[in-house]
Amino acid sequence: MAISNVQTAAASATAAPQSSPLVMRIIGAVALAHLINDLIQSVLPSIYPMLKANYGLTFTQVGLITLTFQLTASLLQPWVGYHTDRHPKPWLLPAGTVCTLIGILMMSVVGSFPLILLAAALIGIGSSTFHPEASRVARLASGGRFGLAQSTFQVGGNAGSAFGPLLAAAIIIPFGQGNVAWFGLFAVFALFVLYRISRWYANHLNLFKLKAGQAATHGLSKGRVTSALVVLGLLVFSKYFYMASFTSYFTFYLIEKFDLSVASSQLHLFLFLGAVAAGTFFGGPIGDKIGRKAVIWFSILGVAPFTLILPHVDLFWTSILSVVIGFILASAFSAIVVYAQELVPGNVGMIAGIFFGLMFGFGGIGAALLGHLADVHGIEYVYFLCSFLPLFGVLAIFLPRTKKA
């Protein structure tokens, strides 16, 4: 596609979806890179039972590993997004993956808790440089179908998170910590993919400038926009505090309550994360059609009946409910990100950085606090307490309606 044609499409206020194979290939490539990025990240919680046994860690220390990773992944993201909104840096995409590669190789050989934290921090830094720029590339290649592009990008990450525990159960758990290094091969492949994406991005910076210059069309005051962003932040808080109970501790919950093996508990975690991937994929396109606000309402508040029941059922229904919860809860994030980007146009990277950062930050803080609660009160108490978090979804009533919401 000629650059002039891309510019013309971007300049339209109601851009039509582009069907160019090149654009769709870029969206798919960004989703693939996101899959690899999050697959590598998912190695951390997948090997927590092994690390806990090998190094005699407490649940609080397990939570601190997650906190270290999540904070390095979250604190840098808004700043990376803010800077690259004004000064785009295509080379950051492959550069961030180098940090991820170093971190995952370190994780395979470290022999102490402080070095585990350092390796987790490096993986987090790689993530913080990846998400804002990759999210912007997906939006630039969307042809106006922002929800579809964001969902496709996000579902790549969710798919990676789902397959990570399966691969960890097959490669790492039976054979030991040193086999974590095999995941470095995925990072090397991601470097190649992201290098190709960065070249496309560098050749389409004019499209970036046109989209960055678009003015707000929602007609909302600055105060109204700020309050809406605060509400979205609280919804992300409730979603990812609850998600942290699954990503970090679901295997422990299943092992303790139902006496499952580590491998069997990993399969249940895979089912949950697979449902998260499916929910993410459908959430964005549905938001394009019926509005972001409706999807946010359904996803956060609508999951509450299922989370409230979960701590009181047997293994069969725990498996069923975990899939239902994962699917419904995951449908919100793409809608939240695109809704926020429509509230603050021209700041695609910063908004993506803030909300991906909040996702990692709340997830990390949640993991640390929930780990401490598990040490003090037991793992089953954690799931009882977290079952009330989706009730925060009632706050969606305060979100203003925009043209696309």
N, C-alpha and C positions, 0 to 999 in steps of 0.2 A: 504494500500500500504506500502511495506517495505521502510524504510528510505533509504537503499542503492539504490533502484530503483529510488527514487526521486532525489538522488544525481547524479545518472548517467544521468537522463534526464536534470538536470540543467547544467551539465558540457558540454553538447553539445552546440556548437555555434549556431546551428539552431534547437533549441529545438522544438520538435513536440508537438502539443496540447495534454494535458493529459485528459483522459476521466474518470478518477477515480471518483466514486461518492463522495469520501471523499473530493477531491479537489474542485469539483463543489459545494459541500455543504458549504465549507468554503467561496468560492466566494459569494454564495447566502447569507450566514450569515453576511458577511461584508457589503453587499449591504443593508440588512435588518437593521443592526445597523446604517448605514449611513442614511437610511430613517427616523429612529426614531430621530437621532441627528438633522437632518435638519427640521423635522416636528416640534420639540420643538423650534428650532430657528425661524421658520416662524411664531410662535405665536406673536413675537415682532411687525413686521410690520402689522400683521393682526389686532392687537388691537390699533394701532396708533390713528384711529379716536376716539375711546372710551377714550384713555388717554388724547388726545388733548382736548376733551370736558370736561372730569372730572377735569383736573388740569389747564385748561386755557393755554395750551402750544401753542407756536408759531411754525410755520413750521421750523424755525431754531432750536428750542429745539427738535423737532421731529427728525431732521437730526442729532443732537448731540447724541441722544439715539443710532441711528444706528452707528454713528462714534465710540462711546464707545465700543459697541459690536464688530464692525468690527476690530478695532485696537487691542483689546486684543486677538481677534481670529487670527489676521494676524502677529503681531510682534513676537509672541512666536513660530509660526510654523516653520520657517526656522531653528531656534536654536534647537528646539526639533528634527527636522529631521536630522540636522547635527550630533547631539550627538548620536541619536539612530542608525544612519548609522554605527557608530563605536562601540557603546555599546547598543545593542537592549534591550528594556525594555517592554516585553509583558504586564506587570502589568499596564502600563500607559493607556491601553485601557479602563479597567473598572474604573481606578482612575479618568480619565477625566470626565466620566459620573457622578461621585459623585458631581463634581463642577456644572455640568449642572443641576442636580437634586436640589441642594441648590438654584441655581439662579432662577429656574422656580417657586419653592415654595416661594421664596422671592417676586417674581413679583406678586404673588396673594394677598399679604398682605401689600405691601409698600404703603405709603401715601404721599410721597413727590418726587419731581423731582430728588434730589441727590440719594435717595435710588433706584429709577428706574434705574439710571445710574449704581449703584453698582450691581444690579441684572443682568443688561445687560452685565456687565463686567465679572461676574462669568460664565454666559452662554458662553461668548466668550472664556474664558480660557478652558472650557471643550472642545470646538471645536478645539482649537489649539493643544491639546494633542491627539485628536482623529485622525485627518486627515493624518498626516505623517505616523504613524504606521499602520493605517488601509489600506492606499494606498499601503504600502509595502507588507502587508499580501496578498492583492489582486494580486499583481504582482508575489509573490512567488507561489501562487496557480494557476497561469495562464497557466502553461505548454507551455509557449512561445507565447501564443495569448494575447499579452500585451494590444492591443487596445480593444479587447473584454472584458478583465478583468477590465480595467480602466473604460470603458463605463458602465459595469454592476455595478461597485462600485459607479460611479458617478450618474447613473440614480436612484439608491436608494435614494440618497440625493435629487435629483430633484423631485422624486415622493413625498418624505416627504414634500418638500417645497410647492408642489401643494396641498396636502391634508390638510396641516396646516390651510390655510385660511378657507377651508370648515368647518373643525372641530371648528375653532374659531367662525365662523358665527353661528354654531349650539349650541355651548356650552357656549361661553363667552359673545358674543355681546348681546344676549337676557337676560342673567341672571347676568351679572356683573363680575367685575375683580376677585373676589374671586374664580371663577370657573377655573381660570388659573391653580389652583392646581391639577385639574384632569389630566393635562398633565404630572404630576410627576409619574403617573402610567406607562406611556410609558418609562420614564427614568429608573424606577425600572426593567422593562422587558429588556431594553437595557443592564443593568448591568449584567443580567444573560447571555444574548447572548455573550457579550464581554468577560465575564469570560471564557466561553467555547472556544471562538476564541483564547484568550490569552494562553490557555493550548495547543492548536494545534500549535500555533506560537512558544511557548517555546520548544516543542518537535521537531521542524523543524529548529532550529537555524543553523544546519550544511548546510542546503539548502541556508539559508541566507548568510552564509560565502562564499559559492561557487559563488553565484551571485554577491556578493559584490566585489569579486576578478576579475570579468571579465574585460578585457581590451577594450579600445576603438577600434572600427574597421572602423570608418568612414573616417579616414585619414585626418581630418581637423586640422589646427593649433589652438593653444590656443586662438589667437586673433580672428580667424574666429568663434570659438565656442562662445566666449564672445559676439561678435557682434550679432550673431544669438540669443543668450539669451536676449539681449537688445531689439531686434526686437520683440521677443515673448512677452516680458514684455509690450511693447507699444501696441501690439495687445490685450493683456489682459486688459490693461487700457481702450482702446476704448470699448471693449465688456462689461466690468463691470461698467463703468460709465453709459453706456446706460441702462444696466440691472437695475442699481439703480433707474433710473427714473420709472421703472415699479414696482419693489418690494416694494419701499417705497411710491410712489406717484400715482400709476395708479388708485387706488380707489378714491383719491381726484380729479384726473383729470376727471374721469367719473362722479362723483357726481357734480362737478362744471359745466362741459361743457354740460352734457346730463341730469342733474337733477335726477340721479339714487339714489336709497336707498343704505344704507351701505351694506345690505345683497346682493342686486343685483350686486353691484360693486365687492363684494368678489367673486361672481360666475364668473365674467369676469376675475378676477385675477387668479382664478383656471384654467380657460381655457388656459390662457397664460402660467402658470407654468406647466400645463399638456403637452403643446406643447414643452416646454423646456425639460421636462423629455424624451419625445419621440425623440427629436433631439439629445439629449445626448446619448441615447442608440444606435442609428444608426451611429453616428459619428465615434465611435471607431472601430467597425468591418469594416466599409467602408475604414477607414484609413489603417487597416491591409491589405486590398486588393489592393487599388489604390494608397496608399501613404498618409502620414500625410500632406504634403505640399499642395496637391490638396484640401483636406478637409478644411484646414485653409483658403486658397484662397476663396473658395466658401462660407464658413460660414461668414467670416467677411465682405469682400467686396460685396459678392453676396446679402447680406441683405439690402444694402444701398438704392436701389430703393424703397423698401417697407417702410423703416423708413422715407424717405423724403416725402412720400405721406401721412403717417399716420396723421399728425396734421391738414390735410385739408379735412378730410372725415367725413361722418355722423356716427352714432352709429353702424349701421349694418356693414359698412366697417371697422370701428375701431375694431370690434370684430374679423372679418376675418383676417385683417392685423396683429393684435396682435398675433394670432395663427401662422401665417406664419413666422413672425419675431422671435417668440420664438423658433420655430422648427429649422429654419436655423441658427440662432445665436448660439444656444446651441450646435450644432454639432462640434464646434471647440475645446472645452475645453479638452476633452479626447485626441484628436490628439495633442494639444499643449503640454500637460503634458508628453505623451509618447515620442513625438519628442524630448523634452528637456531631458528626461531620457536617450534617446539613444545618445544624444550629450555628456552627462556627466555620463557614466556608473559607477556603484559602489556607486552612491550617490542618490539612489532612494528616501529615506526619505527626504533628504535635498531639492531635486528638487520639490518633492510633497509639502513640507512645503513652499517653496518659492512661487510656483504658486498658491496654495490654499491661502497662505498668501496675495499675490498680489490681488487675487480675493476678499478676504474680505476687504483688505486695500483700494483698489480703490473703491470698493462698498461703504465703509463707508465714505471716503472722498467725493465721488460723492454725497452721500445722504445728507451730511452736506452742501456742496456747492449748490446743487440743491434746498435744502430747503430754503436757504437764497435767492436764485434767485426767488423762488416762492413767498416769502414774499415781495420782492421788485417789481417784474415785473408780477407776476401772474403765476399760474400753467401751463397755456397753452403755455406761452413763453418757459418754461422748455422743453416741448416736441418738439417745433420748433428748439430750439438750439441743443438738443441732436440728432436730426435726422441726423446731419452731421457727427457724431462720427464714424459710420462704414466706412467712406471713408478712415480711417486709414488703412484699409485692404490692400491698395495698397503697404504697406510696406512689405507684404509677398514676394514681388519680390526679396528682399534681403536675404531670407532664403536659405542656401546652401542645396544641395541635399545629403542625406545619402542613405545608401543601402535600408532603409525601408521608406524613405521620397519620 
